[in-house]
Amino acid sequence: MSRRNRIFVGVLLVYVAGIAFLLYRIVLDLDPRYREATEEALVETSQVLAALVERDVHDGVIDPGALADTMKTAYAREIDAQVFGFVKTRVELRVYVVDRDGRVLYDSTGRATGQDYSHWRDVVLTLAGFYGARTTPDVPGDSRTAVMYVAAPIHRDADAEASIVGVLAVGKPTQSFGQFVEAARNKIVLVGIGSAFAVLLFAFIVALWLVRPFGLVGDAARAMSGG
């Protein structure tokens, strides 16, 4: 292989490696970006629901009955929403409410009512007046069952920020947006491979049209000079 061809192949290899690294970084960054967007939405949802529950706080005691009725009605709704090519058919949002001791007063899944949640990060931090959030799998060790939770404080009085009497946490299974991550990842990879192939094809055509004729001229000149 001539020096000219080696340089040409080297440039193409560098280009392919650059495209591969760029695609790798973009694909790797997709899931965290979707999680950030989901967490931001959960922050607002938890604050809104906590404000609604505060209306049913009497003498420091939380009554989650109205919230329970609302969630039951929401789960019973029939949904047929086309979201960027995917069909959403049900409400997947989870909600639970704990008192100041961390005891679960209400759990929309019906599985944790009465349990002690005082050890969970979102509950501990929120009761202490800080921002509380966590991601925990339903099945230990299985990241596919992970659920993102964001908590908001429930106050005795909406005007008294220090009087936290409980916590409301909103959860969202990561599988609910995993299909969007996978679709975006596939599109990026296909576009990247297609772009790389198009550039390589263009470079090959340019090499045939421009580089080869100059090589033929050089070969003819050397033949005429006896070199």
Buried (B, 14 or more C-beta within 10 A) or exposed (E): EEEEEEEBEEEBEEBBEEBEEEBEEBBEEBBEEBBEEBBEBBBEBBBEBBBBBBEBBEEEEBBBEEBBEBBEEBEEEEEEEEEEEEEEEEBBBBBBBBBBEBBBBBBBBEEBBEEEBBEBBBBBBBBEEEEBBBBBBEEEEEEEBBBBBBBBBBBBEEEEEEBBBBBBBBBBBBEBBBEBBEEBBEEBBEEBEEEBEEBBEEBEEEBEEEBEEEBEEEEEEEEEEEE
